[in-house]
Structures are given as C-alpha cells and as structure tokens.
Amino acid sequence: MKKEEIRKKVRESYSQIAQRNLSCCTSSPSCCGKGEAPKIILPSGYSESDLESVPEEAKLSLGCGNPIIFSSIRGGETVVDLGSGFGLDCLIASRKVGENGKVIGVDMTPEMINKARINATRAGYSNVEFRLGEIENLPIADNVADVVISNCVINLSPDKERVFQEAYRILKPGGRILVSDIVFQNEPPRRIRENLRAYVECIGGAILKEDYLSMIRKAGFQEVKVLDEKRMIDDSGVEEEYANEFEISLKDARKVAESLLSITVYGLKPYK
Ligand SMILES: C[S@@+](CC[C@H](N)C(=O)[O-])C[C@H]1O[C@@H](n2cnc3c(N)ncnc32)[C@H](O)[C@@H]1O
C-alpha cells in the first residue's frame, strides 16, 4: 500500500468519525476506525477528578491507553499531543499544566481539529491550542515541549520512524515522551497487512513490540521502558468478526487477537 493512499484513507475515516461524534471503548479490538454507535465513555484509567473539568461532549476517546497518568505533568509545562482527536487528553493535560503552561494538540483531520477547538472553547480552556498538521512533519518549533504524549495514533502512521524523530526534535533536552499504542507480539498474516480497513482500525499498521521500542531508541531517546502493557482483546468472540472482515482463517484470527497488545512507553530526550 502506498503511503499517500494510507494517509488519505485514515483521514477520510477519522473525518467521518468526527462528523458523527463516534467513540469506542478501549476493550474493543478495533476501536480506532470503527465505532458504530455514538457513546459517551469513561475510558479505562481516567480518574474522576481528571474528567470532572472536561465537558460531556469532549469525553470521547479513540485511545487504547492512558499516557496522561504516567506523564507526571507539572504546572507550567508545555505538552504536545500527537493525533489529538476530540481533544480529551489535551483538556485533561490543560488543567495539569495550569495557566502558566501550554498544551498543543496536532491532528491531520480538519473535522477533528474543529471538534477539539469547539470543545476547548466551550469549556473556557485558554491554554490549549489545536493545530492542523501531520505528526510526521509537526507544525512546532525545535526544543519547545517538556512532554510529548500520544494515544493510539502512531500505529496509523505509514512513517513511524519519522514520527519519533519529530517528537525528539520538538522536545527540550530533558523532555519526555509517553505514548500509548497498539503493537503485535507476533507478526500477523500478510492479509492483515494488505487490508486498508484493518489499517484504519489500528491493526494493520501496528508493528512488533520490539520494533516499536527500537524505533524510539533509534530516534535518540534513552531510558526507554514499557510502563504498562495489556492484551487489547479479552473477548474471544472477536475471532469470527476478524475472520470475516479480513478474510483470514479462524485460526489466524485467533492468533491475531491473542497477539495484539496495548502498551504505554516512556522515553527521555537526554541533555547532551
Ligand atoms: C485512533 S484516533 C486517537 C485520537 C486521540 N488520541 C484519542 O485518544 O482519542 C487517531 C487520531 O489521529 C489522527 N491521525 C492519524 N494519523 C495521523 C497523522 N499521520 N498525522 C496527524 N494526525 C493523525 C486521526 O485524525 C485521529 O484523530
């Protein structure tokens, strides 16, 4: 699949999701690009106190983890969220950085950016900004961020190495990256890799866990470690759905389901 074809399809899918205010929950196997029924969610790991300042209409997550709870965000810090979606993580981070801090959400889907801006404005958040752009070419200067977060987005990038290089570039020395994402324990069947729908649903573009961690290290990050890891799918009923949707055998579908992990990873940009 060509990179531009992937990007176009991903953007189209998230545009539709934004327009229909769709969401999903993190226990869903294919939460990212699917979400057939709109629902307000309280994704796992989000504390009630984090969510109490967030307007109801912004409590929509397409994430697969919770980078915020591991980020130890402090007052006055600058936080950048790669693939900010409806803006939930940005709004939570906004309260943590306070009036002397700043939060920047970046997303390539104009309809997502619009929704996130409306959510932030309605809630009166003045220290959050949403910028339209690709995470492979961040519209952000060098060495400005204290923290880069991302929740279930980098698997969707056809150029993941570049994303980690960009995250490294915009972080100040001593800054940290906290990403939640979907990875595989074992390589899935080729049909999954060739299926655009699987890609949009955050499965087809997910890479092996060890490759993911290597890419983060290769970008220059140190002290790279997995802070949280869980199986994406605990519902065996999904096998049949995968088998039909991705035209693979039930046995392969089972292997795919067992192999999908949600991880949250930390990395540090060292002082040189
Ligand atoms: C699965 S959703 C996650 C949204 C949000 N992080 C959350 O947890 O709810 C993926 C988001 O990333 C955006 N996205 C995907 N690929 C991107 C890219 N290459 N550059 C910028 N945004 C991207 C999509 O538009 C979508 O809003």
The ligand as a Gaussian input file, in Angstrom:
#p B3LYP/6-31G(d) Opt

LIG

0 1
 C       -7.420000       6.488000      16.992000
 S       -7.618000       8.228000      16.941000
 C       -6.965000       8.699000      18.547000
 C       -7.378000      10.103000      18.957000
 C       -6.969000      10.536000      20.362000
 N       -5.560000      10.433000      20.559000
 C       -7.714000       9.749000      21.402000
 O       -7.079000       9.094000      22.229000
 O       -8.947000       9.794000      21.423000
 C       -6.360000       8.710000      15.816000
 C       -6.294000      10.214000      15.538000
 O       -5.031000      10.500000      14.951000
 C       -5.203000      11.270000      13.788000
 N       -4.110000      10.885000      12.881000
 C       -3.899000       9.672000      12.321000
 N       -2.770000       9.679000      11.602000
 C       -2.244000      10.925000      11.712000
 C       -1.083000      11.557000      11.179000
 N       -0.228000      10.898000      10.394000
 N       -0.856000      12.859000      11.491000
 C       -1.734000      13.544000      12.292000
 N       -2.849000      13.001000      12.814000
 C       -3.102000      11.697000      12.525000
 C       -6.603000      10.958000      13.286000
 O       -7.115000      12.029000      12.528000
 C       -7.352000      10.732000      14.596000
 O       -7.911000      11.914000      15.092000

